Amino acid sequence: MPTTQPKLVLSGARDIPFNKLVLSQSNVRRIKTGVTIEELAEDIARRTLLQSLSVRPIVGADGVETGVFEVPAGGRRFRALELLVKQKRLAKTAMVPCVVRNGGDGVSAEEDSLAENVQRQALHPLDQYRSFKTLVDQGLSEEEIAARFFVSVNVVKQRLRLTTVSEKLLAVYADEGMTLDQLTAFSVSGDHARQEQVWEGLSRSYNKEAYYIRRLLTESAVRVDDRRAQFVGIAAYEAAGGIVMRDLFTDDRGGWLQDPALLERLVDEKLKIEAQAIAGEGWLWVSAALDFKYGHTNGFRRLRGEPLDRSADEEAAYQVLKAEFDALNEQYDSADELPEEVDERLGELETAIAAFDNRPLRFDAAEIGRAGVFVSLDANGSLEIERGFVRPEDEPAVDHPSASAVEGSAPSDVGGRVYGVVQRAVIMIGGEPDHQGPSSAEDEEETIRPLSERLVIELTAHRTVALRDAVGCVFETAFLAVLHALALNAFGRLAHDTCLEISAKTTAFSAQAPGLKDTACAKRISERHAAWQERLPSSSVDLWSALADMGDDDRQALFAHCASLSINAVHEPWNRNKERQAHANHLAKAVSLDMAAAGWAPTVDTYLGRVPKARILEAVREAKGDGAAQLIDHLKKADMAAEAERLLAGSGWLPEPLRTSEPLVTDEFDHNEDEPEALPEFLAGDGERSEDEERDASHLLAAE
């Protein structure tokens, strides 16, 4: 006969006066975590006790129950009730619902206490989200919900933010198809179709990290810290109907602007307003743009201005700042490390003092009428105003003297430059010319007339040959003459103000990556150029004197700067010269050029997004090995480029055209592996190439 399994009998429940309950020493919870006793007491006061206490009767020595009960499970609730009694918000004899365990089943009080805590299941985030949403629908605010459940408002906002996630993705998360981090990453965008599209794409990718999901969902948006957003202002963008996406789960640095087209329009409108205000200063032209290409001022003459004097109030404010700055420097002069607040204050003072030092410039009114201004944005979204550039076509017309032109006519002298006359003297012998001309044969014989043009040409030809011979024997003078010619070209002076047939042009690049002028190298060149521009006089005659008075170190530094501006190693379809490229490579070797150290890095924008997948894999393989390349070889082009950028970060890898150690080889160059074309002797370096170098060159040719 089969035996019938006995039915379970649950422990009985009863109400016990609070003053008949004591906390059991068998309670396993010793460390306070989570909701505090005070918060739990407030919760009980609001909605009374939601869970009964688990108690056991205390038996006396005679084995008889004493009427007092210990609480092994529910100790925190007991402490909360105890606090309410102490606060006189609950009577000592208030009846407390309890589940009474008799201990006759062999289960100890410690086991009851442990089971109550171990068997507890925290609420699933989706259940919490839906519960919060229900409360919001019932009329509670986020702050009220946070206060009632003793969580931060941000936790409530985070849970409610899941309303922006597609129900399809919520179902995937509920079925444990994705992690909470992945789910919250989708909340940066409210476009459910795009969310589902991204998740579908990730199913074929090994990279499903939350950061990558955010990148894909925000790739067409503009960060709040972008210079365009900083220039326009978030308030103005939102007032125009723009939407800002926020990520409540990570540091999003302000979020993303979802409408780039609107932002571009607002930038153009504000730039136009700023340009109109600057044009009111009297400039001939104002050119405003988000950014200008590197070298946009090449060929322009830069006006010199005098800094405006400070007002009495400005001078007083400047002295106060300077005194505080000097006092802090003196106080912490011997300190090994500055306190954080002092370091921050010194930075603020330096910025404020620099604002006083960088005074607006006062320009000559006549010069302003022929010059212009470039207006753009710097990296922080502030206006970058470059005043006082004269285009070659706006230079004043140079009047050729008539037959009656003589020395002593009054030129127009503006800002140290002479306009209105040709600086070419008519050769005269003795005093002032007679403007009336000879009146008789006797007068003609007694009057010294200018030499004929033919004779002057012949005489000066002799002088030129002699001058060439003499200067060719004196390095210092030759060096000075070439430097003078280079400086005239480099700093916008009139290039014909030298007798040397030497010109050094700075070529503008026909194509360049965005942000080239903001690179470290470009900034150093600009700073160096501006320093020399400020130091050198504007007159070509004065320039010669200034160069002659310079020390050797300064002359050499200026020579190097001017010469460097003429370098053009750009490989362009219309300018492909093998010797020229080889010379650029030897020049790079001579200065130990390392493009990685100079700041270039392979990114999606600079390289990886603009070459075939095979090139991307080749780059990763060269820098990180076959294993790294195999990690991404199955990805689509865009994903592969993004992952390659991450893998190559800090590796120092460079594409062939940027490598100094190998000569540049392209399919446009004639190349014979058996008989490599010899270089000129002065470029030949150490001699013939080694077998390894030949093999490398062949490899490069094959790769192309």
Stockholm file with secondary structure:
# STOCKHOLM 1.0

chainA/1-704         MPTTQPKLVLSGARDIPFNKLVLSQSNVRRIKTGVTIEELAEDIARRTLLQSLSVRPIVGADGVETGVFEVPAGGRRFRALELLVKQKRLAKTAMVPCVVRNGGDGVSAEEDSLAENVQRQALHPLDQYRSFKTLVDQGLSEEEIAARFFVSVNVVKQRLRLTTVSEKLLAVYADEGMTLDQLTAFSVSGDHARQEQVWEGLSRSYNKEAYYIRRLLTESAVRVDDRRAQFVGIAAYEAAGGIVMRDLFTDDRGGWLQDPALLERLVDEKLKIEAQAIAGEGWLWVSAALDFKYGHTNGFRRLRGEPLDRSADEEAAYQVLKAEFDALNEQYDSADELPEEVDERLGELETAIAAFDNRPLRFDAAEIGRAGVFVSLDANGSLEIERGFVRPEDEPAVDHPSASAVEGSAPSDVGGRVYGVVQRAVIMIGGEPDHQGPSSAEDEEETIRPLSERLVIELTAHRTVALRDAVGCVFETAFLAVLHALALNAFGRLAHDTCLEISAKTTAFSAQAPGLKDTACAKRISERHAAWQERLPSSSVDLWSALADMGDDDRQALFAHCASLSINAVHEPWNRNKERQAHANHLAKAVSLDMAAAGWAPTVDTYLGRVPKARILEAVREAKGDGAAQLIDHLKKADMAAEAERLLAGSGWLPEPLRTSEPLVTDEFDHNEDEPEALPEFLAGDGERSEDEERDASHLLAAE
#=GR chainA/1-704 SS CCCCCCCCCCCCEEEEEGGGEEECTTCCCCSCCSSCHHHHHHHHHHHCCCSCEEEEEEECTTSCEEEEEEEEECHHHHHHHHHHHHTTSSCTTCEEEEEECCSTTSCCHHHHHHHHHHTCCCCCHHHHHHHHHHHHHTTCCHHHHHHHHTCCHHHHHHHHHGGGSCHHHHHHHHTTSSCHHHHHHGGGCCCHHHHHHHHHHHTTCSCCCHHHHHHHHTTTSEETTSHHHHHHCHHHHHHTTCCEECCSSSCCTTCEESCHHHHHHHHHHHHHHHHHHHHTTCCSEEEECSCCCTTTTTTCEECCCEECCCCHHHHHHHHHHHHHHHHHHHHTTTCSSCCHHHHHHHHHHHHHHHHHHSCCEECCHHHHTTCEEEEEECTTSCEEEEEEEECGGGSCCCCCCCTTCCTTCCCEEETTEEESSCSCCCCCCSSCCCTTCCCSHHHHHHSCCCCCHHHHHHHHHHHHHHHHHHHTTCHHHHHHHHHHHHHHHHTTCCTTSSSSCCCCCCCCCSSCCTTGGGSHHHHHHHHHHHHHHHHSCSSHHHHHHHHHHSCHHHHHHHHHHHHHHTCCCCCCTTCCCHHHHHHHHHHHHHTTCCTTTTTCCCCTTTTGGGSCHHHHHHHHHHHHCHHHHHHHTTSCHHHHHHHHHHHHTTSCCCCGGGCSSSCCCCTTSCCCSSSCCCCCGGGCTTSSCCHHHHHHHHHHHHHC
#=GC SS_cons         CCCCCCCCCCCCEEEEEGGGEEECTTCCCCSCCSSCHHHHHHHHHHHCCCSCEEEEEEECTTSCEEEEEEEEECHHHHHHHHHHHHTTSSCTTCEEEEEECCSTTSCCHHHHHHHHHHTCCCCCHHHHHHHHHHHHHTTCCHHHHHHHHTCCHHHHHHHHHGGGSCHHHHHHHHTTSSCHHHHHHGGGCCCHHHHHHHHHHHTTCSCCCHHHHHHHHTTTSEETTSHHHHHHCHHHHHHTTCCEECCSSSCCTTCEESCHHHHHHHHHHHHHHHHHHHHTTCCSEEEECSCCCTTTTTTCEECCCEECCCCHHHHHHHHHHHHHHHHHHHHTTTCSSCCHHHHHHHHHHHHHHHHHHSCCEECCHHHHTTCEEEEEECTTSCEEEEEEEECGGGSCCCCCCCTTCCTTCCCEEETTEEESSCSCCCCCCSSCCCTTCCCSHHHHHHSCCCCCHHHHHHHHHHHHHHHHHHHTTCHHHHHHHHHHHHHHHHTTCCTTSSSSCCCCCCCCCSSCCTTGGGSHHHHHHHHHHHHHHHHSCSSHHHHHHHHHHSCHHHHHHHHHHHHHHTCCCCCCTTCCCHHHHHHHHHHHHHTTCCTTTTTCCCCTTTTGGGSCHHHHHHHHHHHHCHHHHHHHTTSCHHHHHHHHHHHHTTSCCCCGGGCSSSCCCCTTSCCCSSSCCCCCGGGCTTSSCCHHHHHHHHHHHHHC
//
